[in-house]
Amino acid sequence: MDNNWPLWEVFIRSKSGLHHKHVGSLHAVDAEMAIQNARDVYTRRSEGVSIWVVASSNITASNPENGEALFDPANDKVYRHPTFYNLPDELKHI
């Protein structure tokens, strides 16, 4: 395998209506090959209904060391936390 092939992140949706989840990474020449390889590697037992591949170089992530500064500002905005709303009993997952 050529070590110059780009790295791709693979996301699989296991069933319709569910979210795609990151399942791993692989090297491929292009997106088409990445999808084919992802199908062969990550869906051997019909686990998926949809595959996304994203070139790792196109992903930008926050630095965990800056997490407090990045996420802390939301704590002083109580209206973003629905703790003081009365919700109906039918809403169990909110």
N, C-alpha and C positions, 0 to 999 in steps of 0.2 A: 504494500500500500504506500502511496506517495504521502510523505509527511507534510507536504505543502497544501493538502486539501483543507478547505475551511472547516471549522467546527460548527455544527448545527445543534440547536436545542430542540428536543422533540416533545410535543404535547399531544396527548391522546384523550379523546372524549369516549368514555366507555359505553354510554347509552345516550340516546336522543334526549335532550332536555337538561343534561348534566353539563358541568363546566369541563373544559379541557384541563388536564393536569400534566405537569411536567413529569416525564418518565425517564429522561436521560438525555445523553448527548451522543453524537456520532460525527464522523468525518465523511464528507462527500464532495464531489466536484461542483455540484449545483443543487438547486432546490428540488428538481425532479428526481435526481439520484438520492437525495436525502429522504424524500418521501418513500421511495421504493425500499431503501435500506431500513427505514423506520418501520415500515409495514412488516418486513421480514424479521426484524429483531424484536419489536415490541408488541406485535399483534399476532403471534403464532397460533394462538388458541381462540381467535375471533373475539379478542377483548375490546376492540374498538369499532366505532362507527365513523370516526373522523380523525384525521391526523393533521397537525400543524407542525411545520418546521420553520425555525427562525435562525438566521445566521447569528451566531454568538456575538459577532462584532457589532451587531445592530442593537444589542441589549445594553441599556444603561441602568445600573442599580445604585441605590443609596448605600452609603458606607455605614455598617452597623455601629461604628464608633461615633457617628454623628446622630444616632437614633434619638437620643434624648432631645437634642435641639430641633430635630426635624419633626418629631411627633408631639413634643410637650406643649406647643402652643394650643393645641385643641383642648387640653384639659381645662383651660380657663373659660371655655365657651360652653357653659352648661346646657344651652339650648341644643347642642349637638348630641347630647346624651339623653335619651328619652326616659329618664328615670322618674320623672314626675308626671307622666301621662298615665291615665287609666285606660288600659287596653282590654278589649273583650276577651273572654276565656277562650274563644275559638282561635285566637292568635297565639299559638304555643311556641313558635320558633323565632320570635322577635325579642 
